[in-house]
Structures are given as C-alpha cells and as structure tokens.
C-alpha cells in the first residue's frame, strides 16, 4: 500500500493528474476491502472509509495553515465532498470516464489544472459544479490512508488480507516468473 501511495505523490509531482486522481479514488475501496472480514470492496465500506479517513483532512489542513499565520482556533470548515458524493464520482470517473454522475449532488466535478492560475480553488461550488484542486484532494486521501495504515497494522482481518494485496517482486514470483521484476 505504501508503494501505491508513493506513486500517487510521484504522479502529482510529474503532473500525471489523471493517474493520481484515478489511484486516489481507488484507495477507499482497497482500504475498505483490506480491513473487511470477507476481503471485498462494498459501496458502504468505501463511503464509511472516506468519511472517517479522507474527508476530515481538509479541516486539519485549514487549521494548520491558520496556525502558521498565528491564528489558533477551530475553523468552521467542512469538506462538501461527502462519502456518498465521492463514491458516485469514483463510479462515474473510473467506470465511464466521466465527471458527471446522474445521482451526484453536483452537475459535474471539475478541476483547475495546477499552475494554470495563481489561485487555488478547492471544494468551491461554481453554479452547480464542484471544483476540486487535484493535488490537495489526492494528498488528503493519501494522508488519510497513512493514518488508516497506522491504525490497522497488526489487526485482523487486515494482516490476513494484506498478503493478497498486489506488490512488486524484484526477482519474480515463483513458480510463475523468476529472474525479472513482476507485479502480482
């Protein structure tokens, strides 16, 4: 899992925003399955995981920025992308290649490409579209996944399920392929 999270960050640094976004949207599914007794992804697991681990990261970021400026109070800010809305976005983007879902609370989700302007719009509603900053969103999901990993390490069923998680094998995966790196 840490390799996948690292590759999301590398994708952002390389300006591969599609890759970072697609992988970030898959993290709640993967994490939900890894900690499930049956090892399976379910829509409600995705939504619950996102609500607990990713969605609160926005408020933490705002609080940290305010603290850097000498303002120490609990900001009254909430991420408008709920677990349900994120799940619907994930379904439309990963399965149809669309930022529009018929049952989303937003007509579409849009992104201003980083560097295109000096302004950063993150979770801003414009007319009936939600504008998200891709790096901020992906880093919120990654931060949530890192916190989640700390909480599930050493617990069941995570420890059993993690052995099935895809990984890179430097010298192959016997008895299938040996001598060359494989992912499996």
Buried (B, 14 or more C-beta within 10 A) or exposed (E): BEEBBEBBBEBBEEEBBEBBBBBBBBBBBBBBBBBBEEBEBEBEBBBBBBBBBBBBBBBEBBBEEBEEEEEEEEBEEEBBBBBBBBBBBBBBBBEEEEBBBEEBBBEBBBBBEBEEEEEEBBBBEEEEBBBBBBBBBBBBBBBBBEBBBEEBEEEEBBEEBBEEBEBEBEEBBEEEEEEEEBEE
